[in-house]
């Protein structure tokens, strides 16, 4: 029996989009610890380079920051050229770019009769510009990088795409219809692309984080004045069997497993990392 480890990942080149965020940084730490070369692709070039420099020094790893807009194919192709030049052919892709926006969020969870005289707070008051922006970032922002950064994998006939989904994909949360719909689409696309690429050696899977406090959702789950959980934050914790929000580092094991040869016969799946949220009926 061969030794079980993540050693097959050593020296491989991994691209992570949106890698300068809280969850992205934690994932990059895991990648660096496992000996990978990492390219952080982010629309904020200054932040991507800053994070790359700090983590490269901390982990004595090859990590670079590259600017790209995940909604602009030409921008992604330019980033690929830079990555190939500095790190080599791409072996792995993590589609981490995403997030929600107050512009795509309803003010109320459910409509009441009293809301009929003021529809602005409800579904009917959503501005399509904000809705389109959130849906595109999360869904199209997964499709386009997959189209560009897997080209090297085709030549090698090996590689892995790992999408970052969300528990919203299983149970759409109130207030955030665009984000929930986009993440459900990511799950569907994960399965579709896994089938499409299975015979050319590329595996496609996803992880679905449960509830982690990030820059994108902080305004929903933390009360700005008190710093305590908002009513919504309390509701999330109460419906998570483990009774807490997840820590970004909780994703590291699942990510490394799905990237490595330990999951060589695994493709087209979405793994919840959610403290039991998906399994709990609320009763």
Backbone as a ProteinNet text record, in pm:
[ID]
protein_1_A
[PRIMARY]
XXXXXXXXXXXXXXXXXXXXXXXXXXXXXXXXXXXXXXXXXXXXXXXXXXXXXXXXXXXXXXXXXXXXXXXXXXXXXXXXXXXXXXXXXXXXXXXXXXXXXXXXXXXXXXXXXXXXXXXXXXXXXXXXXXXXXXXXXXXXXXXXXXXXXXXXXXXXXXXXXXXXXXXXXXXXXXXXXXXXXXXXXXXXXXXXXXXXXXXXXXXXXXXXXXXXXXXXXXXXXXXXXXXXXXXXXXXXXXXXXXXXXXXXXXXXXXXXXXXXXXXXXXXXXXXXXXXXXXXXXXX
[TERTIARY]
84.2	0	87.4	57.7	140.1	106.7	204.4	187.2	82.6	-10.5	-112.3	-62.8	-54.7	-4.5	-45.3	-9.8	-32.6	95.3	190	320.1	308.9	202.3	188.2	163.9	130.2	104.2	231.7	339.9	464.2	510.5	533.8	585.1	480.5	355.5	250.6	211.8	163.8	123.9	-27.3	-68.6	-211.5	-249.5	-352.9	-410.2	-531.6	-542.1	-661	-714.1	-836.3	-897.9	-960.4	-962.1	-1016	-937.2	-810.3	-730.3	-687.3	-715.5	-671.2	-773.3	-885.6	-986.2	-954.4	-1038.9	-1015.8	-1004.9	-1101.4	-1100.1	-987	-963.1	-855.3	-719.7	-693.7	-564.3	-543.1	-647.7	-635.9	-604.6	-670.9	-645.8	-502.4	-454	-316.6	-215.3	-243.3	-153.7	-143.4	-257.3	-256.7	-178.1	-197.1	-125.3	24.4	64	206.6	267.9	192	241	261.4	181.1	190.6	293.5	359.8	468.2	427.9	311.9	269.4	323	327.3	352.3	214.9	196.5	62.7	60.3	-40	-67	-199.7	-195.1	-316.1	-367	-482	-540.9	-653.3	-639.1	-736.7	-749.1	-866.4	-887.3	-808.8	-778.5	-698.5	-552.1	-478.6	-340.9	-252.2	-267.7	-184.9	-203.5	-328.3	-357.3	-306.1	-324.7	-278.3	-127.6	-55.3	91	135.5	62.8	95.6	76.4	-37.9	-65.2	36.6	66.9	163.4	300.1	345.2	477.3	483.2	377.5	375.5	374.9	290.8	281	402.8	462.2	583.4	695.9	706.4	810.5	780.5	653.8	616.4	636.2	606.9	610.6	728.4	814.1	927.8	879.8	778	713.1	712	690.7	676	529.6	500.8	364.5	369.8	289.8	286.8	144.2	134.3	5.4	-8.8	-120.7	-142.5	-279.8	-285.4	-412.5	-493.9	-623.7	-716.5	-858.7	-945.3	-1088.3	-1151.7	-1214.3	-1269.4	-1386.6	-1433.2	-1542.4	-1492.2	-1360	-1298.9	-1201	-1238.5	-1157.2	-1017.6	-1008	-877.3	-786.6	-845.4	-771	-717.2	-798.6	-757.6	-648.4	-657.3	-554.9	-421.5	-425.7	-302.3	-241.4	-327.9	-280.3	-217.5	-278.4	-223.5	-83	-63.7	68.6	172.9	137.5	228.8	259	154.6	171.7	260.7	236	318.9	464.7	483.6	619.3	693.2	621.3	686.8	686.5	581.5	570	569.7	528.4	521.6	377.6	356.9	221.4	132.8	6	-90.2	-142.4	-138.2	-185	-322	-350.5	-468.9	-532.2	-664.3	-736.5	-838.9	-837.9	-940.1	-1017.3	-1145.3	-1230.5	-1289.3	-1218.7	-1259	-1321.4	-1318.9	-1376.3	-1527.4	-1582	-1726.2	-1762	-1886.8	-1931.5	-2069.5	-2123.8	-2255.6	-2242.4	-2352.1	-2351.2	-2483.3	-2479.7	-2604	-2702.1	-2649.9	-2734.5	-2819.9	-2781.5	-2857.1	-2923.1	-2948	-3001.3	-3132.2	-3234.9	-3361.1	-3351.8	-3426.5	-3423.8	-3500.9	-3601.9	-3682.4	-3662.2	-3677.8	-3662.7	-3786.4	-3902.5	-4029.2	-4122.7	-4201.6	-4299.6	-4415	-4455.7	-4575.1	-4677.5	-4799.7	-4902.3	-4865	-4797	-4757.6	-4656.8	-4589.7	-4489.8	-4552.4	-4680.7	-4745	-4748.4	-4739.5	-4740.7	-4600.2	-4497.9	-4359.1	-4277.3	-4285.3	-4222.1	-4070.6	-4016.1	-3871.9	-3789.6	-3844.9	-3770.9	-3775.5	-3854.2	-3879.2	-3811.8	-3840.8	-3794.7	-3822.8	-3936.4	-3979.3	-3896.3	-3821.4	-3738.2	-3593.8	-3559.3	-3421.4	-3387.6	-3267.9	-3219.2	-3144.4	-3181.3	-3121.5	-2971.7	-2925.3	-2781.2	-2703.3	-2753	-2688.3	-2705.1	-2824.4	-2852.3	-2758.5	-2749.7	-2665.4	-2519	-2474.9	-2334.6	-2297.7	-2383.3	-2356.5	-2364.9	-2467.4	-2482.3	-2363.7	-2323	-2210.7	-2080.6	-2053.5	-1929.2	-1916.8	-2024.3	-2018.6	-2027.9	-2108.3	-2124.1	-2033.4	-2049.8	-1963.3	-1817.4	-1796.4	-1661.6	-1601.4	-1679.9	-1630.2	-1610.7	-1702	-1696.7	-1574.8	-1553.9	-1446.2	-1306	-1272.9	-1141.3	-1121.2	-1227.7	-1217.3	-1184.2	-1239.7	-1217.5	-1073.5	-1014.3	-879.3	-769.6	-782.8	-672	-659.8	-754.4	-742.1	-673.3	-636.7	-575.5	-448.1	-364.7	-241.6	-275.5	-382.5	-424.1	-463.7	-524.1	-561.1	-438.1	-330.8	-207.3	-145.2	-155	-98	-190.4	-319.3	-423	-431.9	-412.7	-429.8	-448.8	-524.6	-546.1	-673	-690.9	-807.9	-861.3	-993.1	-1062.5	-1142.5	-1127.2	-1202.5	-1280.7	-1411.7	-1497.3	-1536.4	-1548.6	-1594.8	-1743.4	-1825.8	-1970.8	-2014.4	-2130.8	-2182.6	-2301.7	-2332.7	-2452.1	-2578.8	-2567.8	-2682.6	-2727.3	-2637.4	-2670.4	-2770.4	-2770.5	-2864.3	-2991	-2972	-3083	-3071.9	-3144.9	-3132.3	-3169.3	-3079.3	-3104.2	-3196.7	-3273.7	-3355.1	-3265.3	-3315.7	-3252.6	-3156	-3095.7	-2986.9	-3016.3	-3114.7	-3154.8	-3050	-2977.7	-2878.4	-2763	-2712.3	-2600	-2640.6	-2758.7	-2805.7	-2822.6	-2883.8	-2906	-2774.2	-2679.7	-2550.1	-2474.7	-2479.1	-2407.4	-2474.2	-2605.6	-2673.8	-2627.6	-2607.9	-2558.4	-2415.6	-2334.8	-2196.9	-2197.6	-2286.7	-2297	-2331	-2428.6	-2471.2	-2357.4	-2288.2	-2175.6	-2061.2	-2040.5	-1936.7	-1963.7	-2088.5	-2124.6	-2112.3	-2158.8	-2154.1	-2010.1	-1924.3	-1785.7	-1709.6	-1744.5	-1679.5	-1703.8	-1826.4	-1860.1	-1789.1	-1792	-1734.7	-1585	-1513.8	-1367.4	-1314.6	-1404	-1361	-1265.3	-1287.5	-1205.3	-1075.6	-1054.7	-926.5	-843.9	-879.3	-794.4	-810.1	-913.7	-933.4	-1053	-1029.2	-1137.3	-1192.3	-1322.7	-1387.8	-1477.4	-1448	-1527.3	-1548.6	-1618.8	-1642	-1650.8	-1623.5	-1652.9	-1760.5	-1849.9	-1956.7	-1938.7	-1871.3	-1854.6	-1989.2	-1999.5	-2117.1	-2103.9	-2120.9	-2122	-1990.1	-1919.1	-1793.2	-1813.8	-1759.9	-1772	-1665.9	-1710	-1620.1	-1650.4	-1566.8	-1590.4	-1722.6	-1763.8	-1885.8	-2013.8	-2009.8	-2135.5	-2137.6	-2028.6	-2020.4	-2138.1	-2179.5	-2287.9	-2421.6	-2432.7	-2556.1	-2557.5	-2440.5	-2438.1	-2381.3	-2323.3	-2269.3	-2338.7	-2386.9	-2449.1	-2340.7	-2353.6	-2249.9	-2224.2	-2328.5	-2314.2	-2257.6	-2311.1	-2269.6	-2151.8	-2132.7	-2026.5	-2067.2	-2189.4	-2240.9	-2310.6	-2346.3	-2420.8	-2552.3	-2587.1	-2718.1	-2822.4	-2949.2	-3053.5	-3030.7	-2987.7	-2959.7	-2840.9	-2738.9	-2621.7	-2657.4	-2742.4	-2786.5	-2865.8	-2948	-3030	-2941.2	-2833.4	-2740.2	-2674.9	-2623.5	-2555.7	-2652.5	-2774.1	-2873.8	-2913.7	-2895	-2930.1	-2808.1	-2694.8	-2573.4	-2547.2	-2559.2	-2545	-2419.5	-2309.9	-2187.5	-2192.3	-2296.4	-2319.8	-2221.5	-2166.2	-2068.4	-2052	-1989	-1947.5	-1818.5	-1794.7	-1671.9	-1553.2	-1434.9	-1310	-1257.3	-1197.6	-1144.7	-1055.1	-977.4	-886.7	-962.1	-1090.4	-1169.5	-1184.5	-1156.9	-1168.8	-1043.2	-932.5	-803.3	-795	-843.4	-834.2	-912.4	-1035.8	-1120	-1057.7	-1001.1	-938.3	-819.9	-730	-612.6	-652.6	-752.4	-800.9	-848.9	-930.1	-987.3	-884.6	-779.6	-673.8	-576.5	-561.8	-458.2	-504.9	-409.4	-440.1	-517	-531	-612	-757.1	-796.9	-933.3	-932.7	-839	-818.1	-941.4	-1032.9	-1153	-1278.1	-1254.1	-1364.3	-1378.3	-1492	-1518.4	-1668.6	-1704.3	-1845	-1919.2	-1845.5	-1913.1	-1896.1	-1983.3	-1974.5	-1973	-1867	-1854.3	-1893.7	-1999	-2032.4	-1929.9	-1886.9	-1801.4	-1877.4	-1968.7	-2075.4	-2115.6	-2041	-2077.3	-2208.6	-2256.4	-2380.6	-2504	-2487.7	-2603.5	-2694.9	-2635.2	-2715.9	-2797	-2746.1	-2812.5	-2924.3	-2933.4	-3025.1	-3155	-3268.2	-3398.6	-3450	-3381.4	-3428.3	-3513.5	-3536.3	-3617.6	-3536.8
-119.8	0	124.4	216.9	337.2	432.3	515.6	614.4	717.8	747.3	847.5	984.4	1077.4	1210.4	1306.4	1431.6	1532.8	1559.3	1465.8	1487.2	1507.3	1452.8	1468.3	1614.2	1698.7	1839.4	1924.4	1871.2	1948.9	1995	2125.1	2181.8	2214.1	2177.5	2205.9	2354.2	2403.3	2543.8	2554.4	2632.7	2650.3	2797	2822.5	2956.5	2964.9	3073.2	3095.1	3234.6	3242.1	3372	3424.4	3556.4	3614.9	3573.2	3544	3485.8	3582.1	3710.8	3808	3829	3754.1	3765.1	3676.1	3681.3	3607.3	3456.9	3401.2	3257.4	3221.7	3306.1	3281.3	3273.8	3365.5	3367.9	3238.5	3190.9	3066.7	2948.2	2945.9	2838.9	2846.9	2967.5	2984	2935	2958.9	2908.6	2756.2	2690.6	2544.4	2500.7	2570.9	2537.6	2553.3	2665	2691.3	2586.5	2548.6	2446.5	2312.1	2287	2159.8	2164.9	2279.1	2286.4	2328.4	2389.7	2432.6	2571.9	2600.7	2736.4	2798.3	2922.3	2980.6	3114.8	3132.2	3261.2	3313.3	3426.7	3490.6	3585	3554	3638.5	3719.7	3851.3	3937	4067.5	4127.9	4254.7	4367.1	4349.8	4446.1	4401.2	4451.4	4407.3	4437.9	4556.2	4596.1	4501.1	4468.5	4377.3	4237.1	4189.6	4055.5	4043.7	4145.6	4143.3	4152.2	4230.9	4243.9	4111	4046.8	3917.1	3813.7	3815.2	3719.7	3735.3	3859	3885.3	3840.4	3873.6	3837	3686.3	3615.8	3470.2	3398.3	3453	3392.6	3395.9	3507.6	3519.3	3429.2	3423.7	3344	3194.8	3149	3004.8	2963.4	3060.6	3032.1	2961.4	3020.5	2958.3	3054.3	2999.2	3080.5	3120.9	3246.7	3299	3434.1	3451.2	3578.3	3634.4	3765.1	3830.4	3883.1	3855.1	3894.6	3960.2	4070.8	4139.7	4077.1	4059.1	4016.2	4037.9	4061.1	4071.7	3941.1	3868.4	3735.7	3743.9	3865.6	3882.8	3931	3932.6	3981.7	3876.2	3806.7	3695.5	3740.6	3855.6	3906.1	3932.9	3987	4012.8	3882.9	3779	3648.3	3586.3	3602.9	3549.7	3619.2	3749.5	3822	3770.1	3742.9	3689.3	3551.6	3469.5	3335.6	3346	3441.7	3460.4	3491.6	3580.3	3617.6	3497.5	3421.3	3303.9	3199.4	3170.8	3073.6	3117.6	3246.8	3301.1	3292.6	3315.9	3322.4	3190.9	3108.9	2985.9	2858.7	2869.3	2751.2	2714.9	2599.3	2554.6	2536.1	2566.7	2560.3	2417.5	2368.5	2233.3	2232.7	2338.8	2340.7	2479.1	2482.9	2609.5	2607.3	2711.2	2729.9	2857	2841.4	2955.6	3011.9	3109.8	3165.3	3302.8	3365.7	3499.6	3492.9	3586.7	3587.7	3684.1	3679.7	3767	3822.6	3886.8	3946.9	4098.5	4168.1	4313.8	4362.1	4471.1	4528.3	4565	4592.5	4629.8	4512.9	4391.1	4273.3	4204	4282.4	4229.5	4299.4	4220.8	4281.5	4324.3	4426.5	4475.8	4384.6	4314.6	4225.8	4080.1	3989.8	3847.2	3791.8	3829.2	3785.5	3905.2	3906.3	4013.2	3995.8	4106.1	4111.1	4200.4	4195.1	4280.3	4428.1	4462.7	4602.6	4649.8	4554.4	4591.1	4624.9	4594.8	4617.1	4764.9	4850.4	4994.3	5050.4	4966.2	5009.4	4892.6	4868.9	4752	4764.8	4883.4	4904.8	4812	4771.6	4686.7	4539	4505.7	4365.6	4327.4	4207.9	4156	4255.3	4322.5	4412.3	4540.1	4566.5	4685.8	4661	4535.9	4505.8	4575.4	4629.9	4693.1	4589.1	4573.9	4468.8	4488.8	4611.7	4635	4562.9	4574.2	4505.4	4355.4	4311.6	4168.8	4107.3	4173.6	4122.8	4117.6	4217.7	4224.9	4106.8	4077.4	3967.2	3832.3	3815.7	3687.8	3664.3	3766.4	3752.1	3721.1	3793.6	3772.5	3628.8	3574.9	3440.3	3328.6	3348.7	3241.5	3258.5	3366.9	3390.9	3401.9	3450.7	3461.2	3327.1	3221.6	3083.8	3021.6	3052.1	2995.3	3045.5	3176	3231.9	3189.3	3196.7	3147.5	2998.9	2919.5	2776.9	2760.1	2846.1	2840.4	2875.7	2966.2	3015.4	2934.1	2912.6	2855.3	2703.6	2636	2489.9	2450.1	2548.3	2515.7	2432.5	2465.6	2387.8	2245.8	2230.3	2098.3	2008.9	2067.9	1991.2	1930	2008.2	1960	1847.1	1857.7	1754.9	1635	1655.2	1554.7	1520.7	1622.3	1607.5	1745	1747.9	1874.5	1869.9	1974	1981.2	2123.7	2134.2	2260.7	2245.4	2341.3	2339	2469.5	2457.8	2575.3	2598.4	2726.2	2759.1	2792.9	2703.7	2723	2781.6	2743.8	2796.6	2712.1	2714.1	2645.1	2708.7	2832.7	2895.4	2816.9	2739.7	2662.6	2551.2	2504.2	2400	2459.3	2560.3	2624.3	2774.9	2829.5	2973.5	3055.6	3144.1	3227.5	3343.3	3386.7	3505.1	3625.7	3723.2	3852.3	3851.8	3737.2	3740.7	3648.1	3681.5	3594.2	3578.5	3683.7	3675.3	3583.6	3601.7	3519.8	3373	3347.6	3209.7	3142	3213.1	3156.6	3131	3222.1	3206.6	3085.1	3065.2	2952.1	2819.3	2818.8	2698.3	2669.1	2773.4	2757.5	2704.3	2746.8	2696.5	2545.9	2498.8	2353.9	2279.2	2331	2267.7	2268.8	2381.4	2393.6	2300	2282.6	2190.2	2049.4	2005.5	1872.4	1865.5	1970.2	1971	1964.8	2049.4	2054.8	1927.9	1867.6	1742.2	1633.6	1624.9	1526.5	1561.9	1688.4	1734.1	1705.7	1717.7	1706.2	1573.3	1483.6	1360.1	1276	1268.7	1180.4	1245.2	1371.5	1435.5	1460	1392	1389.6	1504.3	1585.6	1698.9	1671.9	1678.3	1660.8	1796.7	1801.2	1926.2	1897.9	1964.9	1948.3	2084.7	2085	2210.3	2184.1	2287.5	2286.2	2391.6	2362.4	2456.7	2498.2	2610.8	2657.2	2686.5	2655.4	2695.2	2842.1	2877.5	3019.7	3062.6	3142.3	3202.3	3353.3	3426.2	3571.8	3628.4	3692	3748.7	3897.1	3964.1	4105.9	4128.2	4028.1	4044.5	4029	3943.9	3919.8	3980.9	4047.1	4101.3	4194.1	4273.8	4369.1	4300	4172.9	4098.4	4025.2	3982.6	3893.3	3957.3	4073.9	4144.2	4279.5	4310.3	4439.7	4547.3	4645.6	4747.5	4826.4	4852.6	4936.5	4859.2	4739.3	4663.6	4570.3	4529.2	4433.2	4290.3	4272.7	4138.7	4081.8	3952.9	3893.6	3969.7	3991.7	4047	3936.9	3971.8	3869.2	3760.5	3801.2	3703.6	3616	3676.6	3599.8	3497	3538.3	3445.9	3330.3	3360.8	3257.7	3153.3	3199.6	3108.3	3014.3	3071.5	2990.2	2889.7	2933.2	2844.3	2729.7	2748.1	2642.8	2567.1	2588.6	2513.1	2420.1	2288.4	2196.5	2216.4	2257.7	2281.2	2412.9	2494.1	2612.8	2726.6	2742.5	2849.3	2876.3	2989.1	3015.9	2938.1	2904.1	2834.8	2929.3	2873.5	2947.8	2918.5	3016.9	2992.7	2868.9	2841.5	2726.3	2593.3	2595.1	2472	2416.7	2498.9	2455.2	2385.1	2400.7	2359.4	2210.6	2126.7	1981.7	1936.6	1986.9	1948.8	1996.4	2116.9	2171.7	2086	2055.1	1975.2	1834.7	1777.6	1644.9	1646.7	1745.3	1748.9	1787.1	1856.3	1890.3	1775.3	1689.2	1586.7	1456	1367.2	1236	1147	1190.3	1113.6	1106	1201.6	1201.8	1174.9	1091.7	1069	1016.2	949.8	895.4	973.8	1097	1182.1	1300.2	1311.6	1428.1	1455	1583.5	1621.4	1627.7	1643.6	1649.5	1786.9	1814.2	1934.8	1890.2	1924.8	1884.8	2000.9	1985.6	2089.3	2090.5	2207.8	2225.6	2325.9	2273.7	2361.5	2340.4	2261.8	2241.7	2170.7	2101.5	2025.3	2101.2	2223.9	2307.4	2236.5	2174	2111.7	1992.2	1929.6	1809.5	1841.3	1967.5	2003.9	2060.8	2006.4	2052.3	2171.8	2203.5	2310.4	2260.5	2128.7	2069	1961.1
0	0	0	-91.5	-99.1	15.6	49.7	155.2	112.8	202.1	172.9	216.9	121.8	152.7	42	59	-43.9	-123.4	-118.4	-183.1	-333.7	-395.5	-540.7	-579.7	-483.2	-511.5	-514	-460.7	-450.9	-589.5	-601.2	-725.8	-830.8	-806.6	-904.6	-899.8	-1012.4	-1023.9	-1008	-910.3	-882.6	-897.2	-973.1	-985.9	-893.6	-818.8	-736.4	-765	-813.9	-840.1	-711.2	-697.4	-575.2	-452.4	-472	-364	-255.4	-271.8	-171.7	-60.9	-65	39.6	158.6	260.9	384.6	360.2	289.6	262.8	167.4	67.2	-28.3	38.9	130.5	200.6	279	345.8	421.9	329.1	214	116.4	65.2	38.3	-12.1	91	217.6	323.2	317.1	292.8	281.4	158.2	47.3	-76.1	-57.8	3.6	25.6	118.3	221.9	316.2	247.3	143.8	71.5	-41.5	-58.2	-155.9	-296	-311	-444.2	-477.7	-607.9	-656.2	-680.3	-637.4	-639.7	-712.3	-795.8	-859.2	-806.9	-737.9	-687.8	-795.7	-851.4	-955.9	-892.7	-896.5	-830.5	-907.5	-902.6	-971.9	-904.2	-776	-700.3	-704.7	-801.7	-822.6	-702.7	-646.9	-533.3	-415.3	-385.7	-275.5	-306.1	-429.8	-468	-450.8	-493.1	-482.3	-336	-257.3	-114.9	-43.3	-66	-4	-50.6	-179.8	-235.1	-170.3	-156.3	-97.4	48.6	123.5	266.1	285.6	209.4	226.4	169.2	64.2	7.9	110.3	180.7	283.5	402.9	441.8	558.8	536	412.6	385.3	296.4	263.7	175.5	48.7	-14	-129.1	-247.2	-366.6	-486.4	-499.7	-472	-479.8	-548.5	-650.9	-722.3	-724.3	-736.5	-750.4	-891.7	-954.2	-1094.1	-1105.6	-1177.1	-1194.3	-1307.1	-1282.2	-1387.3	-1339.3	-1433.3	-1407.5	-1452.6	-1360.3	-1394.2	-1491.2	-1519.7	-1615.2	-1751	-1768.5	-1892.3	-1943.9	-2050.1	-2099.9	-2142.9	-2208.7	-2253	-2133.1	-2026.5	-1903.8	-1844	-1846.4	-1794.1	-1880.1	-2010.5	-2100.4	-2078.9	-2052.6	-2020.7	-1890.7	-1792.7	-1665.4	-1684.4	-1767.1	-1795.3	-1854.3	-1944	-2004.3	-1896.4	-1804.3	-1695.7	-1606.3	-1572.6	-1485.3	-1552	-1678.8	-1751.3	-1754.7	-1771.7	-1782.7	-1649.5	-1539.8	-1409.3	-1331.8	-1349.8	-1271.3	-1355.3	-1483.8	-1569.8	-1603.6	-1665.2	-1703.6	-1580.4	-1597.1	-1486.4	-1469.4	-1345.2	-1312.7	-1246	-1169.2	-1083.9	-1086.2	-1076.7	-1072.8	-960.6	-877.5	-775.2	-810.5	-838.3	-870.9	-742.1	-686.1	-557.4	-564	-681.1	-692.3	-675.3	-600.4	-578.6	-467.9	-427.3	-319.6	-346	-244	-252.9	-244.8	-260.4	-254	-193.4	-116.8	-64.7	-176.6	-295.3	-408.8	-458.5	-422.5	-465.6	-346.5	-242.4	-116.9	-81.9	-50.3	-8.5	137.5	173.1	310.8	405.5	354.1	439	397	493.7	465.2	395.4	445.2	386.4	375.8	270	255.2	352.8	410.4	493.3	421.2	466.4	405.5	415	522.7	542.8	438.3	373	272.2	137.2	121.7	-7.9	-46.6	52.9	24.4	4.3	26.7	7.9	-43.9	-174.1	-234.8	-247.6	-222	-237	-148.6	-35.7	58.4	19.7	-82.7	-117.9	-249.4	-292.9	-422.1	-534.9	-527.2	-634.3	-639.7	-535.1	-533	-572.4	-602.8	-643.4	-774.4	-779.2	-901.5	-985.3	-1110.7	-1192.5	-1213.8	-1205.8	-1219.7	-1110.5	-986.6	-875.4	-884.5	-922.8	-938	-1042.2	-1158.3	-1267.5	-1226.2	-1152.1	-1109.5	-1020.5	-922.9	-829.5	-900.6	-984.3	-1054.4	-1147.1	-1220.1	-1313.2	-1240.3	-1131.9	-1057.8	-1011.1	-957.5	-900	-1003	-1107.5	-1206.1	-1327.7	-1399.6	-1514.9	-1470.9	-1348.9	-1292.9	-1257.5	-1268.6	-1255.7	-1393.8	-1484.8	-1620	-1698	-1701.9	-1784.7	-1739.7	-1610.1	-1569.1	-1601.4	-1590.3	-1624.7	-1772.5	-1854.4	-1998.4	-2035.2	-1958.1	-1989.3	-1920.6	-1789.7	-1712.9	-1721.8	-1786.1	-1801.3	-1932.3	-2014.5	-2143.8	-2128.5	-2029.6	-2006	-1962.1	-1887.8	-1840.3	-1957.3	-2059.6	-2178.8	-2243.8	-2248.6	-2311.5	-2230.6	-2097.9	-2009.5	-1991.3	-2025.8	-2000.4	-1852.2	-1770.1	-1624.6	-1563.1	-1454.5	-1385.8	-1304.1	-1223.7	-1136.5	-1134.5	-1144.8	-1122	-992.8	-902.6	-777.2	-764.8	-767.3	-755.2	-609.6	-573.3	-438.8	-448.6	-399	-401.2	-266.7	-219.4	-92.9	-50.6	79.2	125.4	69.5	20.7	-44.9	-166.7	-222.7	-342.4	-310.9	-186.9	-144.6	-83.8	-0.1	69.7	48.4	-49.6	-75.3	48	84.6	200.8	166.3	263.9	243.5	218.3	151.3	122.2	3.8	-31	-130.6	-250.6	-332.3	-442.4	-552	-583.7	-692.2	-653	-531.6	-483.4	-473.7	-418.1	-403.2	-539	-632.9	-766.5	-838.5	-821.1	-887.3	-833.6	-701.7	-643.8	-680.4	-694.5	-743.7	-886.2	-963.6	-1100.6	-1101.3	-1004.6	-993.3	-969.1	-883.1	-858.1	-986.6	-1059.9	-1184.4	-1285.6	-1294.6	-1387.8	-1348.5	-1218.7	-1170.4	-1222.6	-1212.6	-1261.6	-1414.3	-1480.6	-1627.4	-1677.5	-1623.4	-1670.3	-1634.3	-1519.4	-1479.2	-1583.6	-1632.4	-1736.1	-1867.2	-1902.1	-2028.8	-2038.2	-1926	-1927.6	-1874	-1835.1	-1767.8	-1851.2	-1980.7	-2064.7	-2111.5	-2077.4	-2111.5	-1985.6	-1876.3	-1757.8	-1660.8	-1678.2	-1587.7	-1496.8	-1367.7	-1270.3	-1227.9	-1199.2	-1158.2	-1037.5	-927.5	-806.2	-741.1	-629.4	-557.6	-408.1	-331.6	-188.1	-164.4	-71.6	-37.1	108.9	130.6	268.8	332	459.5	535.2	568	692.8	726.8	789.4	713.3	755.1	750.6	843.8	840.5	747.1	640.1	540.5	522.9	444.7	418.4	345.8	265	185.1	267.6	372.5	445.9	585.4	623.2	759.1	791.4	691.6	715.6	744.6	707.9	731	865.2	912.2	1029.1	1155.9	1144.1	1260.2	1273.9	1392.7	1417.2	1421.3	1334.3	1318.1	1446.1	1521.7	1641.6	1760.4	1784	1902.7	1878.6	1753.1	1723	1754.1	1804.4	1834.7	1710.9	1718.1	1607.6	1586.9	1462.8	1430.9	1452.9	1441.8	1453	1349.3	1231.5	1124.5	1161.9	1219.7	1262.8	1368.8	1463.3	1568.3	1508.4	1410.1	1346.8	1278.5	1214.5	1147.1	1247.9	1355.8	1458.1	1519.8	1544.2	1605.1	1513	1382.9	1287.2	1235.2	1298.9	1268.2	1386.1	1368.6	1481	1565.1	1502.1	1579.1	1657	1632.2	1713	1695.5	1575.8	1554.7	1405.8	1374.4	1237.6	1211.9	1085.5	1051	1048.1	1063.7	1047.6	907.3	840.4	705.2	695.4	800.4	797.8	793	825.7	822.2	680.6	581.4	441.2	390.1	458.9	404.6	371.3	460.7	438.1	317	303.5	190	58.9	60.7	-60.2	-104.4	-12.1	-48	-93.7	-30.2	-71.1	-215.9	-250.9	-385.9	-492.6	-453.2	-549.3	-571.1	-472.4	-475.2	-538.9	-559	-614.6	-517.3	-391.5	-297.5	-344.8	-428.5	-482.2	-632.7	-677.1	-820.9	-895	-824.7	-889.5	-848.2	-805.1	-759.7	-854.5	-918.9	-1002.3	-1006.8	-1018.4	-1027.6	-895.8	-785.4	-655.6	-590	-494.2	-412	-266.4	-194.2	-54.2	37.9	117.8	215.5	329.3	366.6	485.1	570.9	653.5	703.8	848.4	924	1065.2	1086.1	979.2	988.5	944.8	895	857.8	757.8	656.1	551.9	603.3	709.5	762.1	861.1	902.6	1012.2	957.6	1002.9	957.2	1037.4	1145.7	1232.9	1346.7	1350.9	1457.9	1528.5
[MASK]
+++++++++++++++++++++++++++++++++++++++++++++++++++++++++++++++++++++++++++++++++++++++++++++++++++++++++++++++++++++++++++++++++++++++++++++++++++++++++++++++++++++++++++++++++++++++++++++++++++++++++++++++++++++++++++++++++++++++++++++++++++++++++++++++++++++++++++++++++++++++++++

